[in-house]
Amino acid sequence: MSRILVFAGTTEGRKIAEKISLAGVSALVCVATEYGLQAMPDLEGIEVRQGRLTESQMEELMESEDFICVVDATHPYATIASDNIKAAAETTLLQYLRLKRETGNSTDYTKPGVHYFDDNESCAIALEGTRGNVLLTIGSKELPIYTRRGSLKGRLIARVLPGSESMKACESLGLGGRDIIAMQGPFSKEMNVAQINDYRVSVLVTKMTGQAGGFFEKALAADEAGISLFVVGNPDATEGMSFDNVCAMLTRLTGVRIGRDRQFEVSVIGCGMGNEGSLTGDARNAIDEAQYIFGSKRLVDIYGKERQSFPFYKAVDIIQYLDRLSSSLADDTIKAVVLYSGDSGFYSGTKELIPALDEWKAEQKGRGTTVYIKQIPGVSSVASLAAIMGITYENSKIISMHGVEQDSTSDMNVITAVRNNEKTFMLLSKPEDFIYYGKLLKEAGMGDTKLVMGVDIGAPDVRLYAKTAEDAAEMYEEIKDGLATLYIYNEEPLNTSGFALKDSDFIRREGLPMTKEEIRYVILGKLGLKKGDVMYDIGSGTGSISVAAAGISDDIHVYAIEELEEAVELSIENKEKYGRDNMTVIRGSAPEEFDVLPKPDAAFIGGSNGKLREIIRGLKDKNKAVRVVASAVTIETLSSIMEIMAEIPYSSVDIIQMNISKTRTVDKYHIIGSLNPIFIACISFMAGSGEVQKKPL
């Protein structure tokens, strides 16, 4: 492809060169000064030449190759250069595009102390009637007009570009170092105020350079400093085109998008129940303004009839099509919406789409496209079903089984949720799941729980099914497909958190010790269990630690490992008493059982059967970031822990000694009795490299 010829000043020339390069088009950019060369960044496909050219030299250059057009992006005050470029283009029959800076006019900024002049001559004459220092920000070429007026001698401070050409011009006019500010803009209002104060300026002189030339920052600074502002009007009276219009013309001539950043507005919308009544006003407006609509076929059929619509709801498909739109020559601003049923922030495809859009947004920024992402929530099926039933859904357990494989793990999660909560809402994969979960709850001993299922909530033919779990399990009728949400009511939930259980709440057996409740609270706190964690309880005994830990959250899974058969049976009894379906009791020894278990996030060592070193090593091998708490009632066990930890590089151990006293009643008296002291060791490992262990574990 042929090149574009650009004659550049500073700001506009640099901007147009950047847009041409970004579009993958080649250009030859001509700058007059050394500073113009320095100001031009290194851009792919852009050749830069420096030096002033006469009209005949411009003609020779334009005829030297088959240029697409010539863009005159010189400074608005470089009128002679513009006249020469235009004349040379007419002679060589090369299309001429004048990029005209929008500089504003005298009505843009009117305040006391602001004076406008048609040219520099009249401005210089007016300055002779003022007192104090004058800050000239009109460039180096116009300085002679001011310096030749003797009354201004010693009062002028020239702010010029830091190029050798500008500096030589200042020196030739008799301006010394104290009279020159050689700096490159842009200058903030604060920087202008600082220079006004530092140089004790009484009058600031500027051209009407508009926003690109920092006019308003200078005007605001003069106003704040309380000094006069002299403004020389724009002498460039030639016709010209706006930046966007020049870019549009270049796009037409090259067939490649060049110019203003394309803007994408992508709204991710929760459509509620898929009917106009549940659509929010913001969602309705976004859909009405959209040029492109994505979503499931059901939603596209409802809302996408009058515009381009695509039955895509997966992130990869949507991003792929947005990419195609980005590379086309379509409108500068593209508005697209992605429709999801229910609420966009509630078990929605938004979870995958938003991160994908964020990544795509970063990629597009590097291609000159700005992407705005907006999320518009909708009414969820849970809120709608609760409203139909006339109940609140606060303090409910809400889970999604939509698309989740029905297996022992997911079944356990459902049972645990229903057992421990009064209200449970579930998003179902299909209405037939009503029967499946009825059977599941009946077999778990909760046949009297109440089930209410709404199918196609919000539709005119919404269907409701209300039965006990036992009755739902016996259903044989065919249930028509649709979007289904299930509500389960358990009148008597266990609702016993790990920190609510007292020692007397556990089933006990003589000869099997149990970690006392005060000690248990500290151990649970030090384990720092959180949602999604896997915990090992090694030497679980009665299972008090396991049961309490599993009660902190349904989303924690505890593996209780115990060798003694009687203790295993007792752990199972306590597990069943409190319905801890997220607790698995294993008869076996540690660390041998670790191989078949998932990676632990935390572990409690209550008993080691003489294998403390192997257990700690096994935990570290499973997860170098595992949190370990171990209890010790003897000095020997504590010494072993300290010795083992001394052997492990990048590890630490904190020791807590607990002495607990509790009251007991003797006749009418309360006597304080002490429990045996106990040590709690909090162990952590840190990833390290380059250090050899002191000795093998």
Secondary structure as GFF3:
##gff-version 3
##sequence-region A 1 697
A	DSSP	beta_strand	4	8	.	.	.	ID=ss1
A	DSSP	alpha_helix	11	22	.	.	.	ID=ss2
A	DSSP	beta_strand	27	31	.	.	.	ID=ss3
A	DSSP	alpha_helix	34	39	.	.	.	ID=ss4
A	DSSP	beta_strand	46	50	.	.	.	ID=ss5
A	DSSP	alpha_helix	55	63	.	.	.	ID=ss6
A	DSSP	beta_strand	70	73	.	.	.	ID=ss7
A	DSSP	alpha_helix	79	92	.	.	.	ID=ss8
A	DSSP	beta_strand	96	98	.	.	.	ID=ss9
A	DSSP	beta_strand	114	117	.	.	.	ID=ss10
A	DSSP	alpha_helix	120	127	.	.	.	ID=ss11
A	DSSP	beta_strand	133	137	.	.	.	ID=ss12
A	DSSP	alpha_helix	143	147	.	.	.	ID=ss13
A	DSSP	three_ten_helix	150	152	.	.	.	ID=ss14
A	DSSP	beta_strand	156	160	.	.	.	ID=ss15
A	DSSP	alpha_helix	164	172	.	.	.	ID=ss16
A	DSSP	three_ten_helix	177	179	.	.	.	ID=ss17
A	DSSP	beta_strand	180	182	.	.	.	ID=ss18
A	DSSP	alpha_helix	189	198	.	.	.	ID=ss19
A	DSSP	beta_strand	201	207	.	.	.	ID=ss20
A	DSSP	alpha_helix	215	225	.	.	.	ID=ss21
A	DSSP	beta_strand	228	232	.	.	.	ID=ss22
A	DSSP	alpha_helix	243	254	.	.	.	ID=ss23
A	DSSP	beta_strand	262	270	.	.	.	ID=ss24
A	DSSP	three_ten_helix	276	278	.	.	.	ID=ss25
A	DSSP	alpha_helix	281	289	.	.	.	ID=ss26
A	DSSP	beta_strand	292	295	.	.	.	ID=ss27
A	DSSP	alpha_helix	297	303	.	.	.	ID=ss28
A	DSSP	beta_strand	308	310	.	.	.	ID=ss29
A	DSSP	alpha_helix	315	326	.	.	.	ID=ss30
A	DSSP	beta_strand	333	340	.	.	.	ID=ss31
A	DSSP	alpha_helix	350	365	.	.	.	ID=ss32
A	DSSP	beta_strand	369	376	.	.	.	ID=ss33
A	DSSP	alpha_helix	381	389	.	.	.	ID=ss34
A	DSSP	beta_strand	397	400	.	.	.	ID=ss35
A	DSSP	alpha_helix	408	420	.	.	.	ID=ss36
A	DSSP	beta_strand	423	427	.	.	.	ID=ss37
A	DSSP	alpha_helix	433	443	.	.	.	ID=ss38
A	DSSP	beta_strand	450	455	.	.	.	ID=ss39
A	DSSP	beta_strand	463	468	.	.	.	ID=ss40
A	DSSP	alpha_helix	469	473	.	.	.	ID=ss41
A	DSSP	beta_strand	484	489	.	.	.	ID=ss42
A	DSSP	three_ten_helix	503	505	.	.	.	ID=ss43
A	DSSP	alpha_helix	517	527	.	.	.	ID=ss44
A	DSSP	beta_strand	534	538	.	.	.	ID=ss45
A	DSSP	alpha_helix	544	550	.	.	.	ID=ss46
A	DSSP	beta_strand	557	562	.	.	.	ID=ss47
A	DSSP	alpha_helix	565	577	.	.	.	ID=ss48
A	DSSP	beta_strand	583	587	.	.	.	ID=ss49
A	DSSP	three_ten_helix	592	596	.	.	.	ID=ss50
A	DSSP	beta_strand	602	605	.	.	.	ID=ss51
A	DSSP	alpha_helix	612	622	.	.	.	ID=ss52
A	DSSP	beta_strand	627	632	.	.	.	ID=ss53
A	DSSP	alpha_helix	635	647	.	.	.	ID=ss54
A	DSSP	beta_strand	651	658	.	.	.	ID=ss55
A	DSSP	beta_strand	661	666	.	.	.	ID=ss56
A	DSSP	beta_strand	669	674	.	.	.	ID=ss57
A	DSSP	beta_strand	678	685	.	.	.	ID=ss58
###
